[in-house]
Amino acid sequence: MTSHDVRDMLDLPGEAAPRPIKKAKLTGPRPVLKGLAREVQNLGGDNPIAIVPETTTFKKKRFGSRKPAAKWENQSFRNSAREDETLVLKHWRRKAESPAVAPGDEGTAAPNEVKLEDSTFAKYNVKVITAEYNDEQYQKHLLSEDWSRDETDYLVSMVRDYDMRWPVIWDRYEYQPPAITLDPQAAELAIVTASKPRTLEDLKARYYSVAATMMKVHKAPETMVAAEYELMEKMASFNPQQEAQRKLFAEAAFQRTREEAREEESLLIELKRILARSEKLSEERRELYARLDAPASTGNIGVFTTSQGLQQLLQQLMQADKTKKRKSLMGPDGTSPAGPSGLNQQASFDRRDSTVRGESISGPSGTNNKKGPSQGQTERRQLSAEEEILYGVRHFDRITSSGPAFRAERINKPITSKSSIQQQKMLSVLTELGIPHRLIMPTYAVGEAFDHLLTNINLLLEQRKVTEKIQSEINTILAIKKQKEEEAESKQILRQPEAVSGSGDVKVEEVEREKSAAPSINGRKRSASVMSAVSESTKRQKK
Amino acid sequence: MASQTLTSSMQPTDVYGGDEVSAIILDPGFSSVRAGFAGEDTPKSFVSSYYGVNEGGQVFGDDAIHNPLAGLDIRNPMSKEGIVEDWDTATRLWEYAITSRLTSFKQADPRNNGLNDDLKDLDVEMDGVEEGEKPLEEHPLLMTETAWNSPKNRERAIEIAMESWGCPAFWLARNSVLAAFGAGKATALVVDVGASTASVLAIHDGLILKKSIQKSHLAGNWLSSQIRTLFATSEPKVELVPHYTIMSKTPVDAGAPAQATYRTYEKEVTDSFRALEEERVLTEFKESVVQVWTGPGRLNSPMQAGMTNLEYAKSQPGRVFEMPDGYNQMWGGERFTVAEGMWDERAALPVAGEQPVQKGQTISEMVKASVNAVDMDLRSQLLQNIVVTGGTTLVNGFTDRLNNELTVMYPSARIKIQAAGLTAERRFGSWIGGSILGSLGTFHQMWISKKEFEEFGSSVVEKRCK
């Protein structure tokens, strides 16, 4: 079928324009692909196949690119990782192609000595860092009843020599106390300690304690980076007894007989099998319980023969239905709800449980199915009390009125919610107290304390405001009173000012009451209302 | 050529960390001395440790010492424990091993450089070498030693290398460590059964654990003595006739007395020479006939149906061995019994003038003792890296038996035995390890240089080569 036929069928106009161009293109690359069969070329259709025919010109190339053989020379080199760097060894290296190094032996000898090449392997010379201390530090921090200074030195030198390979250190540890000691008593002491055999744990414990102490001495723990601190902690908390215990266990495990080994292996396989099955089993069991959860049909039918009995039955069924619904809401494995039929059901549950226990007492799945949900919870990580503090985890008996919120919100909230003047005032109080406006370490505890502080500052400001208001009011009233007295003196009319001063007294009293109540309750709003009340009264007064 | 992207000067160091400084590795043992250049896969120079002495002096090398006409007294500079006893001769022997094949010292006067002389005068030439050019002035020397070598011997070794051979740098390594390196392991339990000593010891990170060193004499030479006992006690007695005594032989039926014409020598052949030549026959016997019962169980332990393993072994097809004189015999169960003493002290054949084999000397007990002497944390690791080396371990079935014994001994541990498949790699295990070590670029910082030797004296070797 050609494209012409297709066009015909689809009622498209005859010859399309780009066709001849395509043809012209095709003729281009084709003749190049010489090695390919025509059929293979046709596979590609209009597009030429992306196969690059192999050219067999390797022979020509080989002869064409022949260069004179590379020159090699027995170069001297040194190794900066050596203690004695004067050792000069020789190895064969390709001669540098730069013409500068071309001249004869006498010419190159002098510069060679100057810039002798360093071994490329010198950089791999890594040394362990061992604890270092001087006499004073030893006397101050490292004294031990069990270890003499001399032996500690010996231990540290061994650790350095053998790069902390403890099995080797222990193997080669042959401490001989110094033979000649000036003090005869000390010599005796040394002889006593000489025969002391050290276990690997002893050596480790001593070295780690020395190293940890010296780390602390050289660098305060607060300034250490995490890795250093961790290392120090690890060394400081080395427990030789525990380590020895572990080795004893390991040895016991190592020396099991074939039968024991086989038994343990089979037990492990069994355990794996049981664990794999228990999931399935509990699922099945749950399903079974769901099916068996029909209302109890024990007891005789005689009870339901009366209409009262029937009513009771109906109620019971409805109750059962309700609990079922609730259950499905709670999840398929919710605890059995207590209801009128609860007693009955509980009994049946117990019975089932006991039978379940009887069935599968051999494995860990023998625990009853109520474990189901709690097992699900244990998957969540259990936090210790310290970690809970660390992560700021809190537990609420019920959800707070404000609902869940990010703690981060609280960093800004108390200040932004105020008017700018108020904010300014609060900030100035904070500055006065030397507390930063934004918390540097907003942990839960700090946030709470900050909150508390802000509330108190607020309170303080409010109270100051109120006192100022009251003061001004008193002043006004006094002034008015004075005026009135003057007027009364002049006019002899006393009624009006008396009434005004009476109402002012009431207000003051009210404010006083509010003030005393304020600290115990959330003061902000209350005092605000008081304030507005006061200001209203003063406005009225001014009128 | 086109595919080569790295320059050839960079390539080796980048690929395997090699940087060769044409170091020479010298690995002396009780039966042979191996020497060669670092970086090669087998020692170029393989010389018998035995040397001959006659009135003309000492002769070295296989070409010279097997000559029955020379009236040689055959000796060995090494002690039974693989430690050098006769330092003067050992020095000359090693020098021969190095200079005869490896180094090209400046040729002396052709009249007395030995190249044109016949073998009898070779010893004279050796003396000449000492006076002239120092043989190793351009080559660092890496020498091996046994794990139980004495500090005095070690100092002696560096003195020879530095003072008489003029090495620019020297290092002394334990042969068991090198055997482990040769097997590609830095932590291993090395089971080395050579000619004079069988040893088992643990290596951690390239350092031997001294407490774990176990050694016994149940090695190649002891096995030869077992075969001698076997020959002497079998019915009829088997005569051990070395090759040099035979002029011609005619084939005989199995078990029939030999029909051969013997050679006679004007000069009396010494006993030691005969022993050396007999040893060669025994070596052949060991290689072709002797087999270790591979297990399960011991050779004398009962199988099912009230049959012992030995009876079963006897029922298996035997092997024929023809002596140099033409006497031949089928060896059935006996070929198992001679090697059984290495594993079961009660099965060892009595050897005249020797103490009976102790339980602690058997290979499996040595492994046990060695493993028990290291830290608990290392044990399972060691059992997973057991390196078997030494010529005598090539006895048929050795590694299988070792594996069987250890799986019974440590049922809960994983046993993995690393035994080179190639004969040369097993025989030259420690030399190959030395070859690897000596060609590493990172090893250059370890060499004890001549300057250090001059500064600190020979005690530097104790300090450095741990």
Chai-1 contact restraints between the chains, C-beta under 6 A:
chainA,res_idxA,chainB,res_idxB,connection_type,confidence,min_distance_angstrom,max_distance_angstrom,comment,restraint_id
A,N79,B,H444,contact,1.0,0.0,6.0,A-B,restraint_1
A,N79,B,Q445,contact,1.0,0.0,6.0,A-B,restraint_2
A,A81,B,Q445,contact,1.0,0.0,6.0,A-B,restraint_3
A,R82,B,Q445,contact,1.0,0.0,6.0,A-B,restraint_4
A,D84,B,S449,contact,1.0,0.0,6.0,A-B,restraint_5
A,D84,B,K451,contact,1.0,0.0,6.0,A-B,restraint_6
A,D84,B,E452,contact,1.0,0.0,6.0,A-B,restraint_7
A,T86,B,K451,contact,1.0,0.0,6.0,A-B,restraint_8
A,L87,B,A169,contact,1.0,0.0,6.0,A-B,restraint_9
A,L87,B,S449,contact,1.0,0.0,6.0,A-B,restraint_10
A,L89,B,V21,contact,1.0,0.0,6.0,A-B,restraint_11
A,H91,B,D19,contact,1.0,0.0,6.0,A-B,restraint_12
A,H91,B,E20,contact,1.0,0.0,6.0,A-B,restraint_13
A,H91,B,V21,contact,1.0,0.0,6.0,A-B,restraint_14
A,R93,B,S9,contact,1.0,0.0,6.0,A-B,restraint_15
A,R94,B,S9,contact,1.0,0.0,6.0,A-B,restraint_16
A,S119,B,H444,contact,1.0,0.0,6.0,A-B,restraint_17
A,T120,B,T13,contact,1.0,0.0,6.0,A-B,restraint_18
A,F121,B,G441,contact,1.0,0.0,6.0,A-B,restraint_19
A,F121,B,T442,contact,1.0,0.0,6.0,A-B,restraint_20
A,Y124,B,T442,contact,1.0,0.0,6.0,A-B,restraint_21
A,N125,B,Q445,contact,1.0,0.0,6.0,A-B,restraint_22
A,R165,B,D205,contact,1.0,0.0,6.0,A-B,restraint_23
A,P167,B,H204,contact,1.0,0.0,6.0,A-B,restraint_24
A,P167,B,D375,contact,1.0,0.0,6.0,A-B,restraint_25
A,P167,B,L378,contact,1.0,0.0,6.0,A-B,restraint_26
A,V168,B,H204,contact,1.0,0.0,6.0,A-B,restraint_27
A,V168,B,L207,contact,1.0,0.0,6.0,A-B,restraint_28
A,D171,B,L209,contact,1.0,0.0,6.0,A-B,restraint_29
A,D171,B,K210,contact,1.0,0.0,6.0,A-B,restraint_30
A,D171,B,K211,contact,1.0,0.0,6.0,A-B,restraint_31
A,L200,B,D375,contact,1.0,0.0,6.0,A-B,restraint_32
A,K247,B,M376,contact,1.0,0.0,6.0,A-B,restraint_33
A,A250,B,M376,contact,1.0,0.0,6.0,A-B,restraint_34
A,E251,B,M376,contact,1.0,0.0,6.0,A-B,restraint_35
A,R256,B,S412,contact,1.0,0.0,6.0,A-B,restraint_36
A,R258,B,P411,contact,1.0,0.0,6.0,A-B,restraint_37
A,A261,B,P411,contact,1.0,0.0,6.0,A-B,restraint_38
A,A261,B,S412,contact,1.0,0.0,6.0,A-B,restraint_39
